Amino acid sequence: MAETTMTAIAIDGGKGTAEALKPVTLPVPQPADGEILIRVKAAGVNRPDLLQRMGFYPPPPGAPVTLGLEAAGEVVVGAGRWKAGDRVAALLGGGGYAEYVAVDASHALPIPDGLDFIHAAGLPETVFTVFANVFEHGALKAGETFMVHGGTSGIGVTAIQMAKAAGATVIATGRGADKAAQALALGADVAVDTTTQDFAEVAQAQGGVDVVLDMVGGSYFAKNLEALKTGGRIVYIASLGGGTLEVPVLKVMQKRAVITGSTLRPRSADEKARLAAEIERIVWPWIAAGKISIPIDAVFPLAQAAKAHAHLEAGAHVGKVVLTA
């Protein structure tokens, strides 16, 4: 390849606001041993990117300081199973908001046939997060009932479709009748408008839930616990409504409840490689069979990353927000 520099998005002032995101010129990354270099065609925009922009979610050691946790594109420099020209989607430690990114070859997956770069770019961060938290930590199984909060978010729409593909019954919550209707259209069996309905009461009317995926945190904990069946699991992946739980220990004991959660980005390279292999084995066939199709809410050119962040922060999106390089 002839290019030695590229356009990337950096955080430049702005006190953490979306306007802090500016296009800059950086050297094209040089892949280390075991890494591939991808010419980025599209990159997903995720809520952790907003947190990093605001100074609350620093990249792990050795990761690019620029934003972007997932990307899809063409391999330029191959390694491992990959050769130049292969179409891949990859989970990144950072750096996806750029024209090129280097990534561990074992953290990339083949783009399923018939899927374009924009839709492929919206898969890695959300699919890895849902798989690790719902199916591993939450141990969701066919025949169980699953509840996801924020059902029309990028994570939410992915969780709805993955849980349905696995044979679970799905209850999705959202703020407003429109979002509840959209969750039903995405495959949820029951949708709850949290502005007018008590999701714990709805869940109990359905017989209770086995697994809750929660991005809200403290303000939802008591109702999550009420919604659980005996032996149920609450899995946390964010704390938008409060980072501290007041835990009624006796009720946790009575329900034999499990409270867990995790983050994805700080996991080791080997752990991410293990997840990638499991996802390719279990989830990729669901995508190929048409059981999972993540909606794309909005697409912005790379230079308009600030507008993409503002759009995500507004909270009206359904599905993924994507940048095109």
Residue pairs with C-beta under 8 A, 6 or more apart in sequence:
1 28
1 76
1 77
3 28
3 99
3 100
4 27
4 28
5 25
5 26
5 27
5 28
6 25
6 26
6 27
6 28
6 98
6 99
6 100
7 23
7 24
7 25
7 26
7 98
7 99
7 302
7 303
7 325
8 23
8 24
8 25
8 26
8 66
8 95
8 97
8 98
8 99
9 21
9 22
9 23
9 24
9 66
9 67
9 68
9 97
9 98
9 302
9 305
10 21
10 22
10 23
10 24
10 26
10 66
11 20
11 21
11 22
11 52
11 53
11 67
12 20
12 21
12 22
12 24
13 20
14 20
14 21
16 53
16 54
16 55
18 53
18 306
18 307
18 309
18 310
18 313
19 306
20 53
20 306
21 53
21 67
21 97
21 305
21 306
21 309
22 306
23 302
23 303
23 305
26 66
26 98
28 37
28 99
28 100
29 37
29 64
29 95
29 100
29 101
29 102
30 37
30 102
31 37
31 77
31 79
31 102
32 102
33 79
34 79
34 80
34 104
34 105
34 106
35 79
35 102
35 103
35 104
35 105
36 75
36 76
36 77
36 78
36 79
36 80
36 82
36 88
36 102
36 103
36 105
36 108
37 75
37 76
37 77
37 100
37 101
37 102
38 71
38 73
38 74
38 75
38 76
38 88
38 90
38 100
38 101
38 102
38 103
38 108
39 73
39 74
39 75
39 76
39 99
39 100
40 71
40 72
40 73
40 96
40 98
40 99
40 100
40 101
40 325
41 71
41 72
41 73
41 74
41 117
41 118
41 121
41 324
41 325
42 71
42 72
42 73
42 117
42 118
42 120
42 121
42 299
42 322
42 323
42 324
42 325
43 68
43 70
43 71
43 72
43 96
43 97
43 98
43 121
43 302
43 322
43 323
43 325
44 68
44 69
44 70
44 71
44 96
44 121
44 122
44 123
44 124
44 125
44 126
44 154
44 320
44 321
44 322
44 323
45 305
45 308
45 309
45 312
45 320
45 321
45 322
45 323
46 69
46 70
46 125
46 126
46 154
47 153
47 154
47 238
47 312
48 57
48 69
48 125
48 265
49 67
49 68
49 69
49 97
49 309
50 309
50 312
50 313
51 57
52 58
52 59
52 67
52 94
53 67
53 309
57 265
59 65
59 93
59 94
59 265
60 93
60 265
60 266
62 93
63 92
63 93
63 94
63 95
63 265
64 92
64 93
64 94
64 95
64 98
64 101
65 94
66 94
66 95
66 97
66 98
67 94
67 95
67 96
67 97
67 305
68 92
68 94
68 95
68 96
68 97
68 98
68 101
68 323
69 91
69 92
69 93
69 94
69 96
69 124
69 125
69 265
70 89
70 90
70 91
70 92
70 96
70 121
70 122
70 123
70 124
70 125
71 89
71 90
71 92
71 96
71 101
71 121
71 124
72 87
72 88
72 89
72 90
72 111
72 117
72 118
72 120
72 121
72 123
73 87
73 88
73 101
73 117
73 325
74 84
74 85
74 86
74 87
74 88
75 82
75 83
75 84
75 85
75 86
75 87
75 88
75 108
76 84
76 100
77 84
78 84
78 86
78 105
79 105
80 105
80 106
81 105
82 88
82 105
82 108
86 110
87 110
87 111
87 117
87 120
88 108
88 109
88 110
88 111
89 108
89 109
89 110
89 111
89 120
89 121
89 123
89 124
90 101
90 103
90 107
90 108
90 109
90 124
91 103
91 107
91 108
91 124
91 125
91 128
91 264
91 272
91 276
92 101
92 103
92 107
92 124
93 103
93 265
95 101
95 102
97 302
97 305
97 323
98 302
98 325
99 302
99 325
104 269
104 272
104 273
106 269
106 272
106 273
106 276
106 277
107 269
107 272
107 273
107 276
108 276
109 123
109 124
109 276
109 279
109 280
109 284
110 280
110 284
111 117
111 120
112 120
112 284
112 287
112 288
113 288
115 287
117 324
118 296
118 299
118 322
118 324
119 293
119 294
119 296
121 320
121 322
122 154
122 294
122 296
122 319
122 320
122 322
123 158
123 287
123 294
125 154
125 264
126 154
126 155
126 158
126 294
126 320
127 158
127 162
127 279
127 283
128 264
128 272
128 275
128 276
128 279
129 155
129 158
129 237
129 264
130 155
130 158
130 159
130 162
130 213
131 162
131 275
131 278
131 279
131 282
131 283
132 262
132 264
132 275
133 213
133 235
133 237
133 261
133 262
134 140
134 146
134 159
134 162
134 163
134 211
134 213
134 235
135 162
135 166
135 282
137 233
137 235
137 260
137 261
137 262
138 146
138 211
138 213
138 233
138 235
138 260
139 211
139 233
140 146
140 163
140 166
140 168
140 210
140 211
141 166
141 167
141 168
141 210
142 166
142 167
142 168
143 167
143 168
144 168
144 169
144 210
144 211
145 168
145 169
145 170
145 171
145 203
145 206
145 207
145 208
145 209
145 210
145 211
145 229
146 159
146 163
146 168
146 169
146 170
146 171
146 209
146 210
146 211
146 212
146 213
147 170
147 171
147 172
147 173
147 199
147 203
147 209
147 211
147 212
147 213
147 227
148 155
148 156
148 159
148 160
148 163
148 170
148 171
148 172
148 173
148 212
148 213
149 156
149 173
149 199
149 212
149 213
149 214
149 215
149 216
149 220
150 156
150 173
150 174
150 215
150 216
151 157
151 159
151 160
151 172
151 173
151 174
151 179
151 180
151 182
151 183
151 186
151 188
151 191
152 172
152 174
152 179
152 182
152 183
152 186
152 317
152 318
152 319
153 215
153 317
154 294
154 317
154 319
154 320
154 321
155 213
155 215
155 237
156 172
156 174
156 183
157 186
157 294
157 295
157 318
157 319
157 320
158 292
158 294
159 213
160 170
160 172
160 183
160 186
160 187
160 188
161 186
161 187
161 286
161 291
161 292
161 293
161 294
162 283
162 286
162 292
163 170
164 170
164 187
164 291
165 283
165 286
165 291
165 292
168 211
169 189
169 190
169 206
170 187
170 188
170 189
170 190
171 188
171 189
171 190
171 191
171 192
171 199
171 202
171 203
171 206
171 209
172 180
172 183
172 184
172 186
172 188
172 190
172 191
172 192
173 180
173 183
173 191
173 192
173 194
173 199
174 180
174 182
174 183
174 191
174 192
174 193
174 194
175 193
175 194
175 195
176 193
176 195
177 193
177 196
179 191
179 193
179 318
180 191
180 192
180 193
181 191
182 318
183 191
184 191
186 295
190 202
190 206
192 199
192 202
198 223
199 223
199 227
200 223
200 224
200 226
200 227
203 209
203 226
203 227
204 226
204 227
207 229
208 227
208 228
208 229
208 232
209 227
209 228
209 229
209 232
210 228
210 229
210 231
210 232
210 233
211 232
211 233
211 234
211 235
212 224
212 227
212 228
212 232
212 233
212 234
212 235
213 235
213 237
214 220
214 221
214 224
214 234
214 235
214 236
214 237
214 238
215 236
215 237
215 238
215 239
215 240
216 238
216 239
216 240
216 241
216 242
217 236
217 238
217 239
217 240
217 241
217 242
217 243
217 245
218 239
218 241
218 242
218 243
218 244
218 245
218 246
219 241
219 242
220 241
221 234
221 245
221 246
221 247
222 246
222 248
224 234
225 234
225 248
225 251
225 252
225 255
225 257
228 234
228 255
228 257
229 255
230 254
230 255
230 256
231 255
231 256
231 257
231 258
232 255
232 257
232 258
233 257
233 258
233 259
233 260
234 257
234 258
234 259
234 260
235 260
235 261
235 262
236 259
236 260
236 261
237 261
237 262
237 263
245 259
247 259
251 257
252 259
264 272
267 275
283 292
286 292
287 293
294 319
294 320
295 318
295 319
295 320
296 319
296 320
296 321
296 322
297 311
297 317
297 318
297 319
297 320
297 321
298 308
298 311
298 317
298 321
298 322
299 321
299 322
299 323
299 324
300 307
300 308
300 311
300 321
300 322
300 323
300 324
301 323
301 324
302 323
302 324
302 325
304 323
305 323
308 321
308 322
308 323
311 317
311 321
312 321
